[in-house]
Amino acid sequence: MIVITGAARGIGRATAATLAARGHRLILADLDGDLATEAAESIGCGAEGRALDVTDRSAFRELLTRVEADHGLIDVLINNAGIAPAAPRAVDEDEAMLRRTIDINLFGVMNGTLEAVRLMEPHRSGQVINIASVAGLMGVPGLAGYAASKWGVIGFTESIRAEMSGSGLAFTCVMPGPVATEMMAGTSSSPGGAGGADRRRGRHREGASHASRLERPAGPFRDGSAALAGKSPGQGTGRGQGLHADR
Ligand SMILES: NC(=O)c1ccc[n+]([C@@H]2O[C@H](COP(=O)([O-])OP(=O)(O)OC[C@H]3O[C@@H](n4cnc5c(N)ncnc54)[C@H](O)[C@@H]3O)[C@@H](O)[C@H]2O)c1
């Protein structure tokens, strides 16, 4: 059983479709529960959608506990949910939006990882895959808060991997380069994102600005099916990097 967060759209949804086609059982969790259910239905293969706000640790615990009770052991949790609000300069960014970025992108990943470990450790089996970004490896003007959250995801994943050495659990951090999703197009209707009202006020653009700063999406990840397509994002493309630990 594989649980993917932020799976109603973009990379999460494409990854879910790829994994379902390979015969995996999936739960697609997203802040937008209706869209997650719609995505699961369109993917088929018994995939199910669930509403989840990754910033709510007890809701995360409940979801994973329920999935294990209903479907058996969770083999893999993919912490993919994220937002990428852009502001020309961090100094002009709303504090609330900076906090929200850290809350979803970093605390959401920590919540999921820690709750998954709680369930997986007794079985000495399971893998947590955290989706960071190449923005976690460099400074990205216009995305300072986002880059901070992704540097955090990498540091957290590496640290917990070392702490859990010998536990039988595996921890993997994926650093995709630009992928053509709503986030990158600056058109995300994600309820967790900074689009909508902020964009209408002309204050934030989700991700659009850094597409040009990094590199245009191209190649095998154009369709967003990056994370688990059988090789790490960036392999052979030079745009993203996958850091694989333990396995
Ligand atoms: N698109 C890129 O170029 C790119 C590059 C590197 C890394 N990433 C990372 O990949 C992940 C997926 O990005 P994407 O481009 O597919 O984005 P997207 O906007 O297409 O999808 C993100 C999904 O996360 C969900 N979400 C937002 N807040 C949530 C919350 N609090 N709880 C649960 N779900 C929530 C949204 O509803 C949405 O369905 C993100 O972590 C992003 O930072 C993306």
The ligand as an ORCA input file, in Angstrom:
! r2SCAN-3c Opt
* xyz 0 1
  N       6.414     21.549    -10.315
  C       7.727     21.698    -10.137
  O       8.446     22.224    -10.977
  C       8.389     21.188     -8.889
  C       9.804     21.203     -8.850
  C      10.427     20.723     -7.708
  C       9.668     20.250     -6.645
  N       8.310     20.271     -6.721
  C       7.570     19.776     -5.565
  O       6.727     18.711     -5.958
  C       5.563     18.694     -5.138
  C       4.320     18.692     -6.015
  O       4.329     19.881     -6.790
  P       3.356     20.099     -8.039
  O       4.107     20.923     -9.018
  O       2.753     18.810     -8.458
  O       2.246     21.063     -7.368
  P       0.660     21.198     -7.640
  O       0.275     22.557     -7.170
  O       0.336     20.766     -9.015
  O       0.058     20.093     -6.628
  C       0.264     20.205     -5.248
  C      -0.883     19.515     -4.532
  O      -0.646     19.652     -3.122
  C      -1.906     19.893     -2.498
  N      -1.736     20.569     -1.212
  C      -1.374     21.857     -0.988
  N      -1.396     22.114      0.324
  C      -1.757     20.972      0.954
  C      -1.961     20.594      2.307
  N      -1.820     21.485      3.301
  N      -2.315     19.319      2.589
  C      -2.489     18.420      1.597
  N      -2.340     18.709      0.294
  C      -1.983     19.975     -0.024
  C      -2.664     20.766     -3.481
  O      -4.075     20.722     -3.232
  C      -2.258     20.142     -4.819
  O      -3.183     19.159     -5.237
  C       5.671     19.907     -4.221
  O       6.220     19.517     -2.970
  C       6.636     20.805     -4.962
  O       7.313     21.705     -4.109
  C       7.656     20.719     -7.813
*
